Amino acid sequence: MPRSTNSIIALPPESLAMLKNLGLRLRARRLAQNMTLEQAAERLLCSPTTYRALESGKPTVSLGLLAHALWLFGRLEDMEQLNPLEIGMLGNKRSQRARPLVKGIGNDERDF
């Protein structure tokens, strides 16, 4: 049964087209290595149905499986190009989360 959430349903057509193109490129790499769909799925430790969904550009396929497939085809470094950061965006400063103000137990609460 296919998963559908609001975030998947609301995907813009441009995003869906990019996923479809990515799937086609993965399929081309698999075929260039003379690998069947079943062999690729076995090497990626997933079912052929799941791998077929990846090649079809289905948005429900996990990002982990995509990274594993890129590794299998020797293109893992392509992940770096998905959202490159400009120099200095991260900086050397470590960000800290705001901590909620926690009060201890009041004296009036200690009296049983």
Contacts in CASP RR format, 6 or more apart in sequence:
PFRMAT RR
TARGET T0000
AUTHOR 0000-0000-0000
METHOD contacts of the structure
MODEL  1
MPRSTNSIIALPPESLAMLKNLGLRLRARRLAQNMTLEQAAERLLCSPTT
YRALESGKPTVSLGLLAHALWLFGRLEDMEQLNPLEIGMLGNKRSQRARP
LVKGIGNDERDF
2 58 0 8 1.000
2 60 0 8 1.000
3 60 0 8 1.000
8 59 0 8 1.000
8 60 0 8 1.000
11 59 0 8 1.000
15 59 0 8 1.000
16 57 0 8 1.000
16 59 0 8 1.000
19 57 0 8 1.000
19 58 0 8 1.000
19 59 0 8 1.000
20 56 0 8 1.000
20 57 0 8 1.000
22 57 0 8 1.000
22 66 0 8 1.000
23 54 0 8 1.000
23 55 0 8 1.000
23 56 0 8 1.000
23 57 0 8 1.000
24 55 0 8 1.000
26 54 0 8 1.000
26 55 0 8 1.000
26 69 0 8 1.000
26 73 0 8 1.000
27 55 0 8 1.000
29 73 0 8 1.000
29 75 0 8 1.000
30 37 0 8 1.000
30 40 0 8 1.000
30 55 0 8 1.000
30 73 0 8 1.000
33 73 0 8 1.000
35 43 0 8 1.000
37 48 0 8 1.000
37 51 0 8 1.000
37 52 0 8 1.000
37 55 0 8 1.000
38 48 0 8 1.000
40 51 0 8 1.000
40 69 0 8 1.000
40 72 0 8 1.000
41 47 0 8 1.000
41 48 0 8 1.000
41 50 0 8 1.000
41 51 0 8 1.000
43 72 0 8 1.000
44 51 0 8 1.000
44 65 0 8 1.000
44 68 0 8 1.000
44 69 0 8 1.000
44 72 0 8 1.000
45 68 0 8 1.000
46 65 0 8 1.000
50 61 0 8 1.000
50 65 0 8 1.000
51 65 0 8 1.000
51 69 0 8 1.000
53 60 0 8 1.000
53 61 0 8 1.000
54 61 0 8 1.000
54 65 0 8 1.000
54 66 0 8 1.000
54 69 0 8 1.000
67 76 0 8 1.000
67 79 0 8 1.000
70 76 0 8 1.000
70 78 0 8 1.000
70 79 0 8 1.000
END
